[in-house]
Amino acid sequence: MVGTVLVVSGLVTVAWGSWRGYGAARSALAPLVREGDPTRTLIEASQPLHARSRVRLAARHVLLAMAWVCVSMYGLYLLTVGLAGPA
């Protein structure tokens, strides 16, 4: 019974973490791929790299994507423990 609960919760966690990680990674690349407003692009080009809003937004989304991948990996751990059975 406990093994079944671990397997089901592991599968749900893997699916949810993978989906959210994919979404966060996709949104991390969007500000960097788009050209954006020419005036804003010129203003941001004069700023240091760490002060640019697109770079900060992309970095925030990358960290969020990595956190969701960690959640997904925890789901894989739950799945492994559930399939291993009693020790």
ChimeraX commands (.cxc) that place a marker at each C-alpha (Angstrom):
marker #1 position 0.00,0.00,0.00 radius 0.5
marker #1 position 2.77,2.46,0.91 radius 0.5
marker #1 position 4.65,1.47,-2.24 radius 0.5
marker #1 position 1.63,2.23,-4.38 radius 0.5
marker #1 position 1.21,5.65,-2.79 radius 0.5
marker #1 position 4.90,6.40,-3.38 radius 0.5
marker #1 position 4.71,5.30,-7.02 radius 0.5
marker #1 position 1.60,7.34,-7.74 radius 0.5
marker #1 position 2.90,10.44,-5.97 radius 0.5
marker #1 position 6.26,10.01,-7.71 radius 0.5
marker #1 position 4.59,9.83,-11.12 radius 0.5
marker #1 position 2.48,12.90,-10.40 radius 0.5
marker #1 position 5.51,14.82,-9.13 radius 0.5
marker #1 position 7.60,13.86,-12.16 radius 0.5
marker #1 position 4.86,14.92,-14.56 radius 0.5
marker #1 position 4.12,18.18,-12.74 radius 0.5
marker #1 position 7.79,19.12,-12.23 radius 0.5
marker #1 position 8.69,18.36,-15.84 radius 0.5
marker #1 position 5.77,20.36,-17.19 radius 0.5
marker #1 position 6.47,23.38,-15.00 radius 0.5
marker #1 position 10.21,23.17,-15.70 radius 0.5
marker #1 position 9.55,23.14,-19.43 radius 0.5
marker #1 position 7.27,26.14,-19.13 radius 0.5
marker #1 position 9.80,28.08,-17.08 radius 0.5
marker #1 position 12.63,27.26,-19.50 radius 0.5
marker #1 position 10.49,28.33,-22.44 radius 0.5
marker #1 position 9.66,31.62,-20.77 radius 0.5
marker #1 position 13.35,32.13,-19.93 radius 0.5
marker #1 position 14.29,32.11,-23.59 radius 0.5
marker #1 position 11.43,34.33,-24.81 radius 0.5
marker #1 position 12.88,37.71,-23.68 radius 0.5
marker #1 position 16.26,36.85,-25.18 radius 0.5
marker #1 position 14.91,35.69,-28.55 radius 0.5
marker #1 position 12.61,38.63,-29.25 radius 0.5
marker #1 position 14.14,41.78,-30.61 radius 0.5
marker #1 position 11.96,44.10,-28.56 radius 0.5
marker #1 position 11.38,47.81,-28.80 radius 0.5
marker #1 position 14.31,49.57,-30.57 radius 0.5
marker #1 position 14.42,52.45,-28.07 radius 0.5
marker #1 position 14.43,50.14,-25.07 radius 0.5
marker #1 position 17.07,47.94,-26.73 radius 0.5
marker #1 position 19.36,50.96,-27.16 radius 0.5
marker #1 position 18.84,52.05,-23.55 radius 0.5
marker #1 position 19.53,48.55,-22.23 radius 0.5
marker #1 position 22.62,48.22,-24.42 radius 0.5
marker #1 position 24.23,51.08,-22.52 radius 0.5
marker #1 position 23.68,49.37,-19.14 radius 0.5
marker #1 position 25.97,46.75,-17.62 radius 0.5
marker #1 position 24.98,43.16,-18.33 radius 0.5
marker #1 position 23.72,42.44,-14.78 radius 0.5
marker #1 position 21.48,45.54,-14.81 radius 0.5
marker #1 position 19.56,44.66,-17.96 radius 0.5
marker #1 position 15.98,43.68,-17.27 radius 0.5
marker #1 position 15.87,40.98,-19.97 radius 0.5
marker #1 position 18.94,39.27,-18.58 radius 0.5
marker #1 position 17.62,39.41,-15.01 radius 0.5
marker #1 position 14.26,38.04,-16.11 radius 0.5
marker #1 position 15.90,35.22,-18.07 radius 0.5
marker #1 position 18.16,34.35,-15.13 radius 0.5
marker #1 position 15.16,34.29,-12.77 radius 0.5
marker #1 position 13.27,31.95,-15.09 radius 0.5
marker #1 position 16.29,29.68,-15.53 radius 0.5
marker #1 position 16.61,29.33,-11.75 radius 0.5
marker #1 position 12.91,28.60,-11.53 radius 0.5
marker #1 position 13.21,25.95,-14.25 radius 0.5
marker #1 position 16.10,24.33,-12.40 radius 0.5
marker #1 position 14.05,24.26,-9.20 radius 0.5
marker #1 position 11.18,22.52,-11.01 radius 0.5
marker #1 position 13.61,19.99,-12.46 radius 0.5
marker #1 position 14.79,19.30,-8.90 radius 0.5
marker #1 position 11.15,18.69,-7.90 radius 0.5
marker #1 position 10.85,16.31,-10.84 radius 0.5
marker #1 position 14.00,14.48,-9.75 radius 0.5
marker #1 position 12.54,14.11,-6.26 radius 0.5
marker #1 position 9.52,12.50,-7.93 radius 0.5
marker #1 position 11.88,10.03,-9.60 radius 0.5
marker #1 position 13.35,9.26,-6.20 radius 0.5
marker #1 position 9.88,8.61,-4.79 radius 0.5
marker #1 position 9.15,6.39,-7.75 radius 0.5
marker #1 position 12.35,4.40,-7.19 radius 0.5
marker #1 position 11.66,3.95,-3.48 radius 0.5
marker #1 position 8.09,2.89,-4.19 radius 0.5
marker #1 position 9.16,0.30,-6.75 radius 0.5
marker #1 position 11.94,-1.08,-4.55 radius 0.5
marker #1 position 9.44,-2.30,-1.99 radius 0.5
marker #1 position 10.11,-3.06,1.66 radius 0.5
marker #1 position 13.75,-3.31,2.66 radius 0.5
marker link #1:1,2 radius 0.2
marker link #1:2,3 radius 0.2
marker link #1:3,4 radius 0.2
marker link #1:4,5 radius 0.2
marker link #1:5,6 radius 0.2
marker link #1:6,7 radius 0.2
marker link #1:7,8 radius 0.2
marker link #1:8,9 radius 0.2
marker link #1:9,10 radius 0.2
marker link #1:10,11 radius 0.2
marker link #1:11,12 radius 0.2
marker link #1:12,13 radius 0.2
marker link #1:13,14 radius 0.2
marker link #1:14,15 radius 0.2
marker link #1:15,16 radius 0.2
marker link #1:16,17 radius 0.2
marker link #1:17,18 radius 0.2
marker link #1:18,19 radius 0.2
marker link #1:19,20 radius 0.2
marker link #1:20,21 radius 0.2
marker link #1:21,22 radius 0.2
marker link #1:22,23 radius 0.2
marker link #1:23,24 radius 0.2
marker link #1:24,25 radius 0.2
marker link #1:25,26 radius 0.2
marker link #1:26,27 radius 0.2
marker link #1:27,28 radius 0.2
marker link #1:28,29 radius 0.2
marker link #1:29,30 radius 0.2
marker link #1:30,31 radius 0.2
marker link #1:31,32 radius 0.2
marker link #1:32,33 radius 0.2
marker link #1:33,34 radius 0.2
marker link #1:34,35 radius 0.2
marker link #1:35,36 radius 0.2
marker link #1:36,37 radius 0.2
marker link #1:37,38 radius 0.2
marker link #1:38,39 radius 0.2
marker link #1:39,40 radius 0.2
marker link #1:40,41 radius 0.2
marker link #1:41,42 radius 0.2
marker link #1:42,43 radius 0.2
marker link #1:43,44 radius 0.2
marker link #1:44,45 radius 0.2
marker link #1:45,46 radius 0.2
marker link #1:46,47 radius 0.2
marker link #1:47,48 radius 0.2
marker link #1:48,49 radius 0.2
marker link #1:49,50 radius 0.2
marker link #1:50,51 radius 0.2
marker link #1:51,52 radius 0.2
marker link #1:52,53 radius 0.2
marker link #1:53,54 radius 0.2
marker link #1:54,55 radius 0.2
marker link #1:55,56 radius 0.2
marker link #1:56,57 radius 0.2
marker link #1:57,58 radius 0.2
marker link #1:58,59 radius 0.2
marker link #1:59,60 radius 0.2
marker link #1:60,61 radius 0.2
marker link #1:61,62 radius 0.2
marker link #1:62,63 radius 0.2
marker link #1:63,64 radius 0.2
marker link #1:64,65 radius 0.2
marker link #1:65,66 radius 0.2
marker link #1:66,67 radius 0.2
marker link #1:67,68 radius 0.2
marker link #1:68,69 radius 0.2
marker link #1:69,70 radius 0.2
marker link #1:70,71 radius 0.2
marker link #1:71,72 radius 0.2
marker link #1:72,73 radius 0.2
marker link #1:73,74 radius 0.2
marker link #1:74,75 radius 0.2
marker link #1:75,76 radius 0.2
marker link #1:76,77 radius 0.2
marker link #1:77,78 radius 0.2
marker link #1:78,79 radius 0.2
marker link #1:79,80 radius 0.2
marker link #1:80,81 radius 0.2
marker link #1:81,82 radius 0.2
marker link #1:82,83 radius 0.2
marker link #1:83,84 radius 0.2
marker link #1:84,85 radius 0.2
marker link #1:85,86 radius 0.2
marker link #1:86,87 radius 0.2
view
